[in-house]
Amino acid sequence: MRHGEERLADEATTAALGARLAAVLRAGDVVTLTGGLGAGKTSLARGVLAALGLAEEAPSPTFAIVQPYDLPEVSLPVLHVDLYRLDDPRDVDELGLDEARRDAALLVEWPERAGAGRWPDALAFDLAIAADGARRLTWRAPDAWDGRWPR
């Protein structure tokens, strides 16, 4: 398990981080995005999706819960998931995410709502707002990400 920290000075830096992640993302991968409201989780996911070829800005999946992106709109199928509105971790099972990840990568906001230990092989990002308005990213990369993250 490796750990690290980065400062994301602005939205462009956040998008660049998303592009770095997109370059190593594969079907079957899970990336969890934790942090408070406005910490930059959706901005980071948008950076990934833009780097994978999405032409328009990705909407927040807060109300849809799962927003799928598939070929040819992106070069890798991705499910952008926002679990904020779920009250019970058992509700995650009904979303079919474990089956979907066989063919797609998952970007999961509010993963703590899925219950502890749901995706032990996930690359875990935690975003926080710094006093100056920048974002502080801390990450944890399990062995499944060895040689891919950090990049």
PAKE-407346 format. One record per atom (N, C-alpha, C): chain; atom name; x, z, y; residue in one letter. Coordinates in steps of 0.05 Angstrom, whole numbers. Each point is the difference from the previous one (the first is absolute). Layout:
<nodes>
 cadena atomo     c1     c3     c2 residuo
      A    CA      X      Z      Y       A
...
</nodes>
This chain:
<nodes>
 cadena atomo     c1     c3     c2 residuo
      A     N     17      0    -24       M
      A    CA    -17      0     24       M
      A     C     18      0     25       M
      A     N     -5    -19     18       R
      A    CA     15     -1     25       R
      A     C    -19      6     23       R
      A     N     11     10     21       H
      A    CA    -16      7     24       H
      A     C     14    -11     25       H
      A     N    -15     -4     21       G
      A    CA     12    -10     24       G
      A     C    -19      4     24       G
      A     N     11     -6     23       E
      A    CA    -16      3     25       E
      A     C      9    -22     19       E
      A     N    -20    -10     15       E
      A    CA      5    -21     20       E
      A     C    -17      6     25       E
      A     N      9     -9     22       R
      A    CA    -15      1     25       R
      A     C    -11    -27      6       R
      A     N    -26     -2      5       L
      A    CA    -13    -25      6       L
      A     C     -8      2     30       L
      A     N     16    -13     16       A
      A    CA     -2      3     29       A
      A     C    -26    -12     11       A
      A     N    -11    -21    -12       D
      A    CA    -23    -13     11       D
      A     C    -14    -17    -22       D
      A     N    -21    -14      8       E
      A    CA    -15    -16    -20       E
      A     C     17    -22    -12       E
      A     N     18    -12     16       A
      A    CA     17    -21    -11       A
      A     C     19     11    -22       A
      A     N     10     24      4       T
      A    CA     17     13    -20       T
      A     C    -16      6    -25       T
      A     N    -25      8      4       T
      A    CA    -17      6    -23       T
      A     C     -6    -26    -16       T
      A     N     -5    -21     14       A
      A    CA     -5    -26    -13       A
      A     C     25    -10    -14       A
      A     N     23      5     11       A
      A    CA     25     -8    -13       A
      A     C      4     16    -26       A
      A     N     -7     26      0       L
      A    CA      1     16    -24       L
      A     C    -19    -12    -21       L
      A     N    -24     -8      9       G
      A    CA    -19    -13    -18       G
      A     C     12    -25    -13       G
      A     N     14    -16     16       A
      A    CA     13    -24    -10       A
      A     C     22      6    -20       A
      A     N     15     21      5       R
      A    CA     20      9    -20       R
      A     C    -13      8    -26       R
      A     N    -22     14      2       L
      A    CA    -14      8    -24       L
      A     C    -12    -24    -15       L
      A     N    -12    -18     15       A
      A    CA    -12    -24    -12       A
      A     C     21    -16    -16       A
      A     N     24     -1      9       A
      A    CA     21    -15    -13       A
      A     C      7     10    -28       A
      A     N     -7     25     -6       V
      A    CA      7     12    -27       V
      A     C    -25      7    -16       V
      A     N    -24     -3     12       L
      A    CA    -25      7    -13       L
      A     C     -6    -18    -23       L
      A     N    -11     12    -22       R
      A    CA     -7    -16    -24       R
      A     C    -28      9     -9       R
      A     N    -12    -17    -16       A
      A    CA    -25      7    -13       A
      A     C      5     25    -17       A
      A     N    -18     19      1       G
      A    CA      4     25    -15       G
      A     C     10     22     17       G
      A     N     11     -6     23       D
      A    CA     11     21     18       D
      A     C    -22     15     14       D
      A     N      5     25      5       V
      A    CA    -18     16     17       V
      A     C     17     12     22       V
      A     N     -9     -3     25       V
      A    CA     13     12     23       V
      A     C    -21     18     13       V
      A     N      6     26      2       T
      A    CA    -19     19     12       T
      A     C      8      4     29       T
      A     N    -20      3     17       L
      A    CA      4      3     29       L
      A     C    -15     25      8       L
      A     N     15     21      6       T
      A    CA    -13     25     10       T
      A     C      7      4     29       T
      A     N    -16     17     13       G
      A    CA      4      6     28       G
      A     C    -27      4     14       G
      A     N      1     13     22       G
      A    CA    -25      5     15       G
      A     C    -12    -25     11       G
      A     N    -24      3     12       L
      A    CA    -13    -22     14       L
      A     C     18    -11     22       L
      A     N      4    -26      1       G
      A    CA     16    -12     21       G
      A     C     30      1     -5       G
      A     N      9      8    -24       A
      A    CA     28      3     -6       A
      A     C     14    -27     -5       A
      A     N    -16    -21     -6       G
      A    CA     12    -26     -4       G
      A     C     -3    -11    -29       G
      A     N    -17     12    -16       K
      A    CA     -3     -9    -28       K
      A     C    -11    -29     -1       K
      A     N    -21     -5     15       T
      A    CA    -11    -27      0       T
      A     C     18    -20     13       T
      A     N     14      8     21       S
      A    CA     20    -18     12       S
      A     C     22     -8    -19       S
      A     N      9     19    -16       L
      A    CA     20     -7    -20       L
      A     C    -11    -19    -21       L
      A     N    -24      5    -10       A
      A    CA    -13    -17    -19       A
      A     C     -4    -28     12       A
      A     N     -7     -2     25       R
      A    CA     -3    -26     14       R
      A     C     26    -15      1       R
      A     N     22     15      4       G
      A    CA     27    -13      0       G
      A     C      6    -12    -27       G
      A     N     -7     14    -22       V
      A    CA      5    -10    -27       V
      A     C    -16    -25     -4       V
      A     N    -26      1      7       L
      A    CA    -18    -23     -5       L
      A     C      8    -24     17       L
      A     N      8      5     25       A
      A    CA     10    -23     17       A
      A     C     24    -13    -13       A
      A     N     19     17     -9       A
      A    CA     24    -11    -13       A
      A     C     -6    -16    -25       A
      A     N    -22      7    -14       L
      A    CA     -9    -14    -24       L
      A     C    -16    -25      7       L
      A     N     -4     -6     26       G
      A    CA    -12    -24      8       G
      A     C    -28      1     11       G
      A     N    -11     25      2       L
      A    CA    -28      2     11       L
      A     C      0    -10     29       L
      A     N    -16    -19      6       A
      A    CA      0    -13     27       A
      A     C    -13     18     21       A
      A     N    -22     13     -7       E
      A    CA    -14     16     20       E
      A     C      7     29     -4       E
      A     N     -7     17     20       E
      A    CA      6     28     -3       E
      A     C    -19     13    -20       E
      A     N     12     15    -19       A
      A    CA    -16     13    -21       A
      A     C    -17     22     13       A
      A     N    -26      1     -8       P
      A    CA    -17     21     10       P
      A     C      7     26    -15       P
      A     N     -7     22     12       S
      A    CA      3     26    -14       S
      A     C    -20      1    -22       S
      A     N      8      9    -24       P
      A    CA    -19      1    -22       P
      A     C    -16     26     -1       P
      A     N     -1     15     22       T
      A    CA    -14     26      0       T
      A     C    -28     -1    -11       T
      A     N    -16    -20      9       F
      A    CA    -27     -1     -9       F
      A     C     -4    -15    -26       F
      A     N     17    -21     -4       A
      A    CA     -2    -15    -26       A
      A     C     13     16    -23       A
      A     N     17     18      6       I
      A    CA     17     16    -18       I
      A     C     22    -17    -13       I
      A     N     -8    -23    -11       V
      A    CA     20    -18    -12       V
      A     C     -3    -27     12       V
      A     N     22    -10     12       Q
      A    CA      0    -27     12       Q
      A     C     20    -17    -16       Q
      A     N    -10    -19    -16       P
      A    CA     18    -16    -16       P
      A     C     11    -24     16       P
      A     N     25     -7     -6       Y
      A    CA     12    -25     11       Y
      A     C     12    -14    -24       Y
      A     N     -6    -26     -2       D
      A    CA      7    -15    -24       D
      A     C     13    -27      9       D
      A     N     12    -13    -20       L
      A    CA     11    -27      5       L
      A     C    -22    -18      9       L
      A     N      2    -19     17       P
      A    CA     25     -7     14       P
      A     C      3     13     27       P
      A     N    -18     19      8       E
      A    CA      2     12     26       E
      A     C     25     18      3       E
      A     N     10      9    -23       V
      A    CA     25     16     -1       V
      A     C     16    -10    -24       V
      A     N     26      4      0       S
      A    CA     17    -10    -22       S
      A     C      0     19    -24       S
      A     N    -11     24      3       L
      A    CA     -2     20    -21       L
      A     C    -27     13      2       L
      A     N    -16      1    -20       P
      A    CA    -26     15      2       P
      A     C      5     29      7       P
      A     N    -16     10     19       V
      A    CA      3     27      9       V
      A     C    -28     12      4       V
      A     N     -3     25     -8       L
      A    CA    -24     15      7       L
      A     C      8     21     20       L
      A     N    -12     -2     24       H
      A    CA      4     20     21       H
      A     C    -22     20     -3       H
      A     N      6     25     -6       V
      A    CA    -19     20     -7       V
      A     C      1     23     20       V
      A     N    -23     10      8       D
      A    CA     -2     23     18       D
      A     C    -19     20    -13       D
      A     N     11     22     -9       L
      A    CA    -16     20    -15       L
      A     C    -11     22     18       L
      A     N      2     -3     27       Y
      A    CA     -8     21     18       Y
      A     C    -28     10     -4       Y
      A     N    -18    -18     -7       R
      A    CA    -29      7     -2       R
      A     C     -7     11    -27       R
      A     N     18      1    -19       L
      A    CA     -6     11    -26       L
      A     C      1     31      0       L
      A     N    -20     12    -12       D
      A    CA     -1     29     -1       D
      A     C     10     11    -26       D
      A     N     -1    -15    -22       D
      A    CA      7      9    -26       D
      A     C     20    -18    -13       D
      A     N     23     10     -9       P
      A    CA     20    -17    -12       P
      A     C    -10    -17    -23       P
      A     N    -21     10    -14       R
      A    CA    -11    -16    -22       R
      A     C    -12    -26      9       R
      A     N     -7     -2     26       D
      A    CA    -12    -25     10       D
      A     C     20    -23      0       D
      A     N     26      7      0       V
      A    CA     21    -21      0       V
      A     C     -2    -16    -26       V
      A     N     -7     12    -22       D
      A    CA     -2    -14    -25       D
      A     C    -20    -23      1       D
      A     N    -21      3     16       E
      A    CA    -20    -20      2       E
      A     C      9    -25     16       E
      A     N     22      3     14       L
      A    CA     10    -23     16       L
      A     C     16    -20    -17       L
      A     N      7      7    -24       G
      A    CA     15    -19    -18       G
      A     C     28     -6      9       G
      A     N     13     18     14       L
      A    CA     26     -6     11       L
      A     C     22     -2    -22       L
      A     N     -2     16    -20       D
      A    CA     20     -1    -21       D
      A     C     -1    -27    -15       D
      A     N    -23    -11     -4       E
      A    CA     -3    -26    -12       E
      A     C     10    -22     19       E
      A     N     -7      3     25       A
      A    CA      7    -21     20       A
      A     C     30     -2      4       A
      A     N     13     23     -3       R
      A    CA     29     -1      6       R
      A     C     16    -15    -20       R
      A     N    -12     -8    -22       R
      A    CA     15    -17    -19       R
      A     C      7    -27     13       R
      A     N    -17     -9     18       D
      A    CA      4    -26     13       D
      A     C      5      1     30       D
      A     N      0     24     11       A
      A    CA      2      3     29       A
      A     C     17     25      7       A
      A     N      9      1     24       A
      A    CA     13     24     11       A
      A     C    -22     16     14       A
      A     N      3     26      0       L
      A    CA    -19     17     14       L
      A     C     14     13     24       L
      A     N    -12     -1     23       L
      A    CA      8     15     24       L
      A     C    -23     20      5       L
      A     N      6     26     -4       V
      A    CA    -20     20     -1       V
      A     C      3     20     22       V
      A     N    -19      0     19       E
      A    CA     -1     20     22       E
      A     C    -16     24    -10       E
      A     N      8     23      9       W
      A    CA    -13     26     -8       W
      A     C      1      4    -30       W
      A     N     23     -4    -13       P
      A    CA      1      3    -29       P
      A     C     -5     28    -10       P
      A     N      3     20     17       E
      A    CA     -6     28     -8       E
      A     C    -29      3     -8       E
      A     N    -17    -17      9       R
      A    CA    -29      1     -7       R
      A     C     -4     -8    -30       R
      A     N     20    -12    -12       A
      A    CA     -2     -9    -28       A
      A     C      8     22    -19       A
      A     N     10     22     11       G
      A    CA      9     22    -17       G
      A     C     30      0     -4       G
      A     N     12     23     -4       A
      A    CA     29      2     -4       A
      A     C      9    -15    -25       A
      A     N     22    -14      3       G
      A    CA     12    -14    -23       G
      A     C    -13    -25     -8       G
      A     N    -17    -12     16       R
      A    CA    -15    -24     -8       R
      A     C     19    -24     -6       R
      A     N     19     -4     17       W
      A    CA     18    -23     -3       W
      A     C     29     11      1       W
      A     N     11     11    -22       P
      A    CA     26     12      1       P
      A     C     23    -20      5       P
      A     N     -6    -26     -5       D
      A    CA     21    -21      3       D
      A     C     -2    -13     28       D
      A     N    -16     11     17       A
      A    CA     -4    -12     27       A
      A     C     23      5     18       A
      A     N      6    -20     17       L
      A    CA     17      3     23       L
      A     C    -17     15     21       L
      A     N      8     24      8       A
      A    CA    -17     17     17       A
      A     C     11      0     28       A
      A     N    -16     -9     19       F
      A    CA      7      1     28       F
      A     C    -18     21     14       F
      A     N     13     16     17       D
      A    CA    -15     19     16       D
      A     C      7     -6     29       D
      A     N    -20     -4     17       L
      A    CA      4     -7     28       L
      A     C    -10     23     17       L
      A     N     15      6     21       A
      A    CA     -8     21     19       A
      A     C      6    -10     28       A
      A     N    -15      9     19       I
      A    CA      4     -7     28       I
      A     C     20     19     13       I
      A     N     22    -11     10       A
      A    CA     20     16     14       A
      A     C     -9      7     28       A
      A     N     14     19     12       A
      A    CA     -8      9     27       A
      A     C      1    -23     21       A
      A     N     18    -19     -4       D
      A    CA      3    -22     19       D
      A     C    -19    -24     -6       D
      A     N    -17      4    -20       G
      A    CA    -19    -22     -7       G
      A     C      9    -18    -22       G
      A     N     26      1     -7       A
      A    CA     10    -16    -22       A
      A     C    -11     12    -26       A
      A     N      5    -14    -22       R
      A    CA     -8     10    -26       R
      A     C     25      9    -16       R
      A     N     -3     21    -15       R
      A    CA     21      9    -18       R
      A     C    -10     -5    -28       R
      A     N     16    -16    -15       L
      A    CA     -7     -7    -27       L
      A     C     19     15    -19       L
      A     N    -12     14    -18       T
      A    CA     16     11    -23       T
      A     C    -10    -14    -25       T
      A     N     18     -5    -18       W
      A    CA     -8    -14    -24       W
      A     C     13     13    -25       W
      A     N    -14     -5    -22       R
      A    CA     10      9    -26       R
      A     C     -3    -23    -19       R
      A     N     23     -8    -12       A
      A    CA      0    -23    -19       A
      A     C      7      9    -28       A
      A     N    -19     -1    -19       P
      A    CA      5      7    -27       P
      A     C     18    -21    -14       P
      A     N      8      6    -24       D
      A    CA     18    -18    -15       D
      A     C    -11    -29     -3       D
      A     N    -27     -3      0       A
      A    CA    -12    -26     -3       A
      A     C      8    -19     24       A
      A     N      9     12     22       W
      A    CA      8    -15     24       W
      A     C     30     -3      2       W
      A     N     15     10    -20       D
      A    CA     29     -1      1       D
      A     C     10    -29      4       D
      A     N     17     -4     19       G
      A    CA     11    -27      6       G
      A     C    -18    -16     19       G
      A     N    -24     10      5       R
      A    CA    -18    -14     19       R
      A     C     -4     15     26       R
      A     N     -1     27     -2       W
      A    CA     -4     16     24       W
      A     C     18     25     -2       W
      A     N     16      6     20       P
      A    CA      0    -13     27       P
      A     C     13    -27     -2       P
      A     N     -7    -15     20       R
      A    CA     10    -28      1       R
      A     C     17     -3     24       R
</nodes>
